[in-house]
Amino acid sequence: METTELDATRAAATSAPSPLAVDATDLHKGFGSVRAVDGVTLRVEPGEIVAFLGPNGAGKTTAIDMLLGLSHPDSGEVRVFGESPRAAIAHGLVSAVLQTGGLLKDITVKETLDLTASLFADTRPIAEVMQRAGIAEIAARRVGLCSGGQQQRLRFAMALLSDPGLLILDEPTTGMDVEGRRSFWSAIRADAQRGRTVLFATHYLEEADEYADRIVLMSRGRIVADGTTAEIKNLVSGRVVRATLAGADAVALAALPGVDDVEIKGDRIALHTRDSDAVARHLLTTTTARDVEITAQNLESVFVALTSDTGAGIDTPGTRAARNEAARNSEGSRS
Ligand SMILES: Nc1ncnc2c1ncn2[C@@H]1O[C@H](COP(=O)(O)OP(=O)(O)OP(=O)(O)O)[C@@H](O)[C@H]1O
């Protein structure tokens, strides 16, 4: 069987003491008074496909720039396959597909790849990367005549030249139509099945759900949830039952079947639940609750709940693990 640099990366990653594709600890980055990234700790295992999901201004690009060595954290540390980001890029271990820029409009798709390949000491064959990125048929087309989706697949092919162990994509399908999006992702997914680690930023829950194994939710510079796509979707797919209930017992409400989270502000309660009918029935028949209201969760409401001061109750194994580790670290630094 053919051996690639990717295989070698993986072999090195499994035998080396720091096998993580991404090992970022307590990253902070501010611009003036804006805390763009505010204490992000992220570990990505080789072979994982991770979506960074968050609204505009969440800090995704700022975090990615630090992973790529394009900017330096104000504090915190990043390792990529055990190396600094710049060393990892120089060694061809990490490549990126960014949203815009970097393409010359007057040369062809193949000429673009020839030019990019000339910058590296060693690359995968150009015909092979064009095939993998799904652009072999448009090799002779001028870049300026390619659609937005085709240009993104060209950027993807450029990123594959060094056969990187880690591919980072920052909102790679922004502005593409549905078909462009679908064919772009099918090329990425087919390639990822070979074991490449992929980290991508997106605004779209559907995109994260369809193409990632794990979703890291970012909001206001922080990771507010980290879990499997099923866990994150579960947060988003439930409903919230709100009611007015004096003297509510948080523990009893949390014990109701299907209730994932309880918020109490004065006499107003909000129960996040997968069985809103049962919860509403319980409130109306066995308590003095009134003004009962049921609303569907959506990504926006989950972001709000997770980032509000009172919404710390929604949790996933990933956020728990990160919190436990932070607590251990701070205990360690005190002792
Ligand atoms: N160079 C900069 N100078 C000043 N502020 C910046 C700079 N880069 C980012 N910011 C601010 O940092 C915050 C995080 O921005 P960032 O681009 O990382 O978010 P994002 O999650 O990638 O958003 P989007 O999805 O809109 O690209 C925002 O408030 C943004 O305005």
The ligand as an SDF file (V2000), in Angstrom:
LIG
                    3D

 31 33  0  0  0  0  0  0  0  0999 V2000
   -8.0020   42.7980   14.0120 N   0  0  0  0  0  0  0  0  0  0  0  0
   -9.0080   43.0970   14.8220 C   0  0  0  0  0  0  0  0  0  0  0  0
   -9.1050   44.3270   15.3950 N   0  0  0  0  0  0  0  0  0  0  0  0
  -10.1110   44.6180   16.2390 C   0  0  0  0  0  0  0  0  0  0  0  0
  -11.0870   43.7710   16.5980 N   0  0  0  0  0  0  0  0  0  0  0  0
  -11.0540   42.5430   16.0540 C   0  0  0  0  0  0  0  0  0  0  0  0
  -10.0240   42.1420   15.1380 C   0  0  0  0  0  0  0  0  0  0  0  0
  -10.2540   40.8440   14.7820 N   0  0  0  0  0  0  0  0  0  0  0  0
  -11.3690   40.4720   15.4370 C   0  0  0  0  0  0  0  0  0  0  0  0
  -11.8470   41.4820   16.1980 N   0  0  0  0  0  0  0  0  0  0  0  0
  -13.0350   41.4140   17.0840 C   0  0  0  0  0  0  0  0  0  0  0  0
  -12.9150   40.2370   17.8630 O   0  0  0  0  0  0  0  0  0  0  0  0
  -14.1620   39.5960   18.0210 C   0  0  0  0  0  0  0  0  0  0  0  0
  -14.0680   38.1750   17.4880 C   0  0  0  0  0  0  0  0  0  0  0  0
  -13.9480   38.2150   16.0710 O   0  0  0  0  0  0  0  0  0  0  0  0
  -13.7340   36.9310   15.1770 P   0  0  0  0  0  0  0  0  0  0  0  0
  -13.5400   37.3950   13.7750 O   0  0  0  0  0  0  0  0  0  0  0  0
  -12.6870   36.0870   15.7720 O   0  0  0  0  0  0  0  0  0  0  0  0
  -15.1410   36.2110   15.3280 O   0  0  0  0  0  0  0  0  0  0  0  0
  -15.7770   35.0570   14.4330 P   0  0  0  0  0  0  0  0  0  0  0  0
  -16.4190   34.1220   15.3770 O   0  0  0  0  0  0  0  0  0  0  0  0
  -14.7610   34.5110   13.5070 O   0  0  0  0  0  0  0  0  0  0  0  0
  -16.8720   35.8740   13.6430 O   0  0  0  0  0  0  0  0  0  0  0  0
  -17.4170   35.6770   12.1480 P   0  0  0  0  0  0  0  0  0  0  0  0
  -18.2030   34.4310   12.1890 O   0  0  0  0  0  0  0  0  0  0  0  0
  -18.2450   36.8930   11.9350 O   0  0  0  0  0  0  0  0  0  0  0  0
  -16.2210   35.6060   11.2360 O   0  0  0  0  0  0  0  0  0  0  0  0
  -15.1690   40.4670   17.2940 C   0  0  0  0  0  0  0  0  0  0  0  0
  -15.7590   41.3210   18.2350 O   0  0  0  0  0  0  0  0  0  0  0  0
  -14.3260   41.2390   16.3080 C   0  0  0  0  0  0  0  0  0  0  0  0
  -14.9170   42.4770   16.0000 O   0  0  0  0  0  0  0  0  0  0  0  0
  1  2  1  0
  2  3  1  0
  2  7  2  0
  3  4  2  0
  4  5  1  0
  5  6  2  0
  6  7  1  0
  6 10  1  0
  7  8  1  0
  8  9  2  0
  9 10  1  0
 10 11  1  0
 11 12  1  0
 11 30  1  0
 12 13  1  0
 13 14  1  0
 13 28  1  0
 14 15  1  0
 15 16  1  0
 16 17  2  0
 16 18  1  0
 16 19  1  0
 19 20  1  0
 20 21  2  0
 20 22  1  0
 20 23  1  0
 23 24  1  0
 24 25  2  0
 24 26  1  0
 24 27  1  0
 28 29  1  0
 28 30  1  0
 30 31  1  0
M  END
$$$$
